[in-house]
């Protein structure tokens, strides 16, 4: 059947598919080697296995690319050593985020999906130049990742005396010249399939936690970079009291700690939420209208997708569903009729404020197949009621994989959602270096088990 041929041949055999080949640390030395793939496993918690007989839709997900301006003075790498919840303030592979996204696009183009859903945190720090870089990668053509003055200026420079940060010119694994190469322009193939945006907290909030304002924007576009925190700032960090009022107080007299001069760049301007949504809608051609990125679209002729905006507009990284959105979702579910429905969010509904009301709606709609999210940077698939909750790992942290889906009708009249992870193009040298560094990262690498178990990756999810 066509569905089986797609998974076994064209789709499953495309560049980066983990069905036939992936990466493993075979001998525990911290080096990833090309290895055999992971065939699909049956998950029958919700329905018995049955042969796929008709393909309904093929689509893919990109989660948490975190395209970052790693040279920006608005970044607070100094917080990273403070531990949770600040552990994403620095990554050893962060200078290569754009190249990783471009290599992922190349792999997904080989799949030929009908839609690619980008489930939020496309960028890292709500900056104009980050969004322009990310959209250029998705559009295709020349991409310029550099900011400030030409070349790299930041905590990973060889001359930086702080041993906390990985410096590729001098620290193992050594990659001399990597930072200079990372700043050079490159060409992206661009997504060949239609793509659909979901907004995440890092897309709209400074450091993913705080709405931009005049003070934070002045830092982002300015010429002073914070190197350390004074006593008041340290106290606020330790007590997790980084509210807008507290942050405003800390910045009232300038940067709260030692700083250095860096090249200023007005392209680092922080974006209000309305502008981010407008740019995403214009670039993708999708996204509905209004102050929230709530909308629905068809995948092929037989499946319906719904996007729900779970991102706060003021303070906090946790997901939020407003009562008006629950009412809107109820109308969209009714409008979908008897078509299979897939819901996309950034934050998982199980942890979002107001998410219980959405889950209750999904529990009572027999046509819902899956609720798919990003945000957690973790592969995780769990059954709920009559549908599946699917979380996908990020491009920022190991294993830096996207996810592919095929929805099929089965011989017994049910459905099966076949899903497998997709590595970014192994032929891209800089993206490959990023994968290796991400694996070694003590905060986001192998020790965090973001790749999930075998049952969280390449599986057939049966639905009645």
Secondary structure, 3 states (H helix, E strand, C coil): CHHHHHHHHHCCCCCCECCCEEEECCCCCCCCEEEECCCCEEECCCCCCCCEEEEEEEEEEECCCCECCCCCCCCCHHHHHHCCCCCCCCCCCHHHHHHHHHHHHHHHHHHCCCEEEEECCCECCCEHHHHHHHHHHHHCEEECCCCCCCCCCCCCCCCCCCCCCCCCCCCCCCCCCHHHHHCCCEEECCCCCCEEEECCHHHHEECCCEECCHHHHHHHHCCEEECCCCHHHHHHHHCCCCCHHHHHHHHCCCCCCCEEECCCCHHHCECCHHHHHHHHHHHHCCCCCCCCCCEEEEECCCEEEEECCCCCCCECCCCECCHHHHHHHHHHHHHCCCCEEEEEECCCCCCCECHHHHHHHHHCCCCEEEEEECCCCCCEEEEECCEEEEECCCCCCCCCEEEEEEEEEECCCCEEEEEEEEECCCCCHHHHHHHHHHHHCCCCCHHHCCCCCHHHCCEEEEEC
